[in-house]
Amino acid sequence: MKHKILAIAIVSALPLVAQAQTSVTMYGLIDASIGVENNDAPGESSRTVVSSGTQSASRLGFRGTEDLGNGLKALFNIEAAIAADTGATNSRMFDRRAVVGLQGAFGTVTVGREYGPIAAVASASDTLGQGFYGSNLASFGTNRLTRRLDNSVNYQSNALNGFTLRAAYGAGERNETDLQDTGDITGVALEYANAGFYVGAGYQNREDLPSGDSKEYGVGLGYKFGNFELRGGYLAADPEFANGIDNKYEQMNAGVSYGFGASRVYLNYQQQEQELGDAEGKAITLAYTYTLSKRTNVYASYAKLRNNGTGVFTLAGSGNAIALPATAFGADPQVYNIGVRHSF
C-alpha cells in the first residue's frame, strides 16, 4: 500500500517537474506621449500629435525556454510592435523578432527574424538607447543599414573574458512583388565589455542584389563611471547602384547622460551625411526621465535637426519620424514631447 501511494505521488508530481523545466513569459511595453512638432516645410505649421514609442517602441511579446538537460536549452521569442496611440499593429504580426533556437556551452543559435550583428553595436553606443528623436535609429531604413534580418541563422557566443562574437547569415528570397531577389546578407560583430567600458565593431554585406553589393559597417564606444555614461559611434552604409552613382551614407553620434536620484538627463549630438548632393544634417537632443517605479517612468524631450541646403534628413525616434516632403531641402524640423512609459 505504501509503494502504491508513493507511485501515485511520483506520477502526480511529473507534470510539476516538467513545468518547472519549461518557462513561458508574456511581456510588453507601452509608451505614449503628447508633443508639438514642426517639420519646417513650406506651407506647414506646428501641430500637436499623440504618439506611440517616443522613448521606447511599444510592444507585446512571448518568450520561453525549455531545459533539455546537460546545460542545453531550447528557446523562442516572438515580439510584435503595437501603436499605443491607435491600437494598430504593423502588417507583420511579429515584426520585431520571431526566432527559435538552442543555447548551451557553445553559445546561442537562433533561426528566424533576428537583429543583425551591427544592430547590437549601434544600440550599445547610443546614449539615447535608440529611443527619443535624434537617436541613431535614423541610420536604419531604405538604402541604409539593415537592423533586422529575415530568413536568418544567427550565432552569439557566450562572453569570454569580456568578448562576445556575433555572426549571421540571411538567405535572400524572391520578392513576390517585382520577382527580384532580396539578396543574401552576412554579418559579424565583435564586442568587448568590462568594468563599465564597452567597444564594438560590426560589418554586414548584402550580396547578389540586381544593382550590386551593399556594405554596412559601424563602431561604437561606451564608458560608465559613477552616475555618468558616455556613448558614441559611427555607422555607414555604402550601397552600389546599377547606374554607378555612389550614395554612401554616414552617421556619427556622441552623447552623455547623468543620473541623480530617480532622475536622468540625456544630451546627444548626431550628424548625418549622404554623398549624393553633399547632403548633411545635424541634430541635438535633450531628454529627461523620472522613474516612478521599477516598471514606470515619465519623460520629456526636445530635439532639433538642421539640414544644409541639399539635406532632407529627418528626426527619427524608436517609434516615430517627422516626415519631410521630398522638396523641402534645407528644412529644420524640431519636436517637443512629454510622455509615460510602462513595462510589464
N, C-alpha and C positions, 0 to 999 in steps of 0.2 A: 504493500500500500504506500509506504514511504517513497519507494522508487517511482511509483506511478505519479504521485504528487510532484516529485522532483522533475520528472519528464514533462509533465504538463506545464510546470513553471518555466522550464527552459524553452519549450516550444512557444509559450506565450511571450517570452522575452525577445525572441528572434526578431520580430518586426521593429522593436525598440532599438536593438543593436544596429539593424540595417539603417534605421532612421538616423541614428547617431553618426553613421558614417557618410551620410549624404546631407548636404546643406543647400537650400534654395532660398534666395532672398529677393524680395521685391524692394526697389528703392526708387528715389526720384528727387527732383529739384524743381521748384517753381520760383521764377524770378520775374517780377513785373515792375514797371516804372512808368512815371509820367514825365514828359520832358517837352522842351521847346527846341526846335531845330530850324535851321535856315541853311539851305544849300547854295545861297548866293547866286542863283541862276537868274538870267534875265526874265523879268515878269513874275518871279517867285517872291514870296514873302515868308516871314516866320510862321510856323504852325505848331500847334500843340498836339502831341502824339502820346498815346499809351502803347508801350512796347513790352515785348517779352524778351528776356535774356540779355539785359544790358550788362550785368556783371558776369553772369554765367548762363549758358544756354539751358532753357527749361527742358526737362527730360523725364522719361519714365523707363525703367529697365528691370530686367531679371538676370540674376547671376547665380551660379551654383557650382558646387564641387562634389565629387564622389571619391572617397578613399578606396583605391584599388589594392592597397597593400604594398609592402616593400618600398614605401616612400613615393609611390606613383599615385597621381590624382588625375581624374578626368574633370574638365571644366567647361562651362559655357557662359556666354554673356550676350544678351540681346538688349539693345537700347534704342529707344525712339525719341526723336525730337518732338516737342509739343510747343504750341504757341499759347502762352498764358493769357494773352490779351483777347484771343478769339476762340481758343479751344481746338484750333485746327492742328492737323499733323501734315507732314510732308507726304509726297506721293509714295515714297518708300516707307513702309511701316517702321522698319528698324534701320533707319538710315545712318545712325551714329555708329553703331557697332553690331555685328552679328557673327559670332565666332564659336567654334567648338575646338577643344584641344586637349593636350596632355601636359602634365607638369611633373617634374621629378628632379633627380640629381643632375640630369643633363641640361636642365633649364625648362623653358616653356615653348611649346609648339602650338600654334593656332591656325585654323583654316577658316576662311570666310571673308567678311568685310572688316578690315582692321586698319588701325592707324599706321601710316608709313613710318619707317625709322626716323626720317628727318623731322616728323611732327613732334617726336619726343624732345629733340634738341630745341626746336622752336618754343615749345611750351616751357621748358626749364629755364630758358634765357629771357623770358618776357616778364618784366616787373608787374604788368597788369594781369598776368596769368591767363593770357588770351581772352580776357574779358574787358569790358569797357571800350568805348570808342577810342581809336588810336592804338589798339594792340596790334601785334604782328600778324593777326589773322588777315589783315589786308593783303598779306603776301600770297594767300591761297585763293585759287579761283581760275578762271579761264586763262589759258596761256601762262599760268604762273605755277606755283608749287602745288604738288598733289598731297593732300592731307590724309585721305583715306584710300585704301587700295581694295578694289573689288576682286573677287576670284583669286584671293591671295593665300599663300602659305608663308607663315611668319615664325621667326625664331627669336627668342630673347634668352640670353644666358643668365644664370644666377650671378650675383655680384661676387667678384673675386678681387680681393684687395682694393675694393672701391671701383673696379672697372666692370662695365656692363656692355655686352655686344648685342646689337640688334641686326637682323637681316630679314629680307622679304623678297618674294617673287610673286608678281601678279600677272596672271595669264590674260593676255588681250583677247577679247571676244568680239565678234562682229556686231556692229551697231545695226539694229534692225531698221532704223530709220533711213540711213543712207547706204547701208551694206558695206561700210568701211570698218576695217579692223581698228580697235581702240588702242592697240599697241601693247606689247609686253612691258612690264616695268620691274626693275630690280632696284633694291635699295639696301644700304648698310649704314649703320651709325655706331660710333664708339663713344661711350660716356664715362666720366670719372667723377665720383662724388665722395667727399671725405671731409669731416670736421667743418661743415658749412661751406666748403668750396666745391664748385661744380665747373666742369668744362666738357664740352661735347662737340662732335663734328659728324655730319651726315651727308650722304650723297645718294641721289636717285637718278635713274636713267630710263626714259620711256623709249622703247625701240620699235622699229617696224611701222611707224606712222607713215601715211601717204606722203607727208612733207619731209620726213626725216626724223632723227632722234631729238629728244628734248631732255636736256640735262638740268638737274636741280641740285643745289648744294647749300650747306649752311654751317656755321659755327656759333657756339654760344658759351657765355661765361656767367657765373653767378657766385656771390660770396655773401654769407650771412655772419654778422658779428653783433652781439648784443641785440638790440632792438632794430638794427638797420639791416636792410637787404639791398644789395646792388646786383643788377642784372643787365645784360646787354648781348646783342647778337647781330649776325649778318646772314641774310638769306638771299639767294639768287636763283632765277630761272632763265635758262638760255635755250629757247626753242628754235628749231630750224623750220624755215618756211620754203615751200616749193619755188617761190619766186626769188629766193636768195636774200630776202630782206632780213636783216639782223635786228631783233627786237628784244634784246636782253633786258630783264627786269632785275632790279636790286633794291633791297630794303635793309636799313640799319635802324637799330633801336637801342636806347640806353635809358635806364631808369633807376630810381631809388624809392624805397618805402621805409617808413618808420612807424613802429608800434608803441603805443603807450596806453596802459590800462586796457579798456575794451575797444580802443580806437586804433585805426591805422590810416596813415596818409600816404598817397602814391603820387609820384611825379615822373612822367615819362616823355621822352622825345623820340620821334620817329621820322625817318626820311626815306622817301621812295623815289626811285629814278627809273626811267624807261628810255632805252637808247633811241627808239624811233621818235623823232621830233625833239629829242633832248628834253623830254618832259621831267618835271621834278615837283614833288610835293613834300612839305614839312609840316609835321603835326606836333602839338603839345597837349598833354592830358594831365589834369589834376583831379584826383579822386579821394574820397574819404569813406571809410566804412566804420560802423559801430556795431559790435557784437552784443546781441540781446541774450543769446543762449548758445549752446553748442551747435544748434541747427539753424538759428535765425539771426540775420543781421539786416540793418538798414544801410543805405549808401546815398551819396551824392557825387556827381561828377560833372566836369566841364571839359570839352575838347574842341580844338580849333585846328583846321588844316589850311595852309596857304599853298596854292598851286602857282607855278610860274606861268608864263603866257601860253605854253603848249600843254600844260598839265591838266588832266581831268581825273585826278585821283580822288578817292572817297574816304570818308571816315568810316571804318568798319569796326564792329564790335562782335561779341560772341554770338549774338542772335540777330544783329541788325546791320544795316549800312545806309548811310544817307546817299541816295542816288543822285548823280549829276547827269543832266542831259548831255548827249554826246557833243553838242555845240558849245557847251559852257566852258570853254577853255579859260583857265585862269581863275575859276570860281574858288571862293574861300569859305567852305562850309564850317558851321560850328553847331554845337549842341550842348544843352544843359539837361541833366536828369536827376531825379530823386526816386528811390525805389526800395523794395524789400525783397529779400531772398530767403527761402526756407527749404531745407533739405529733409528728407525722410527716408 
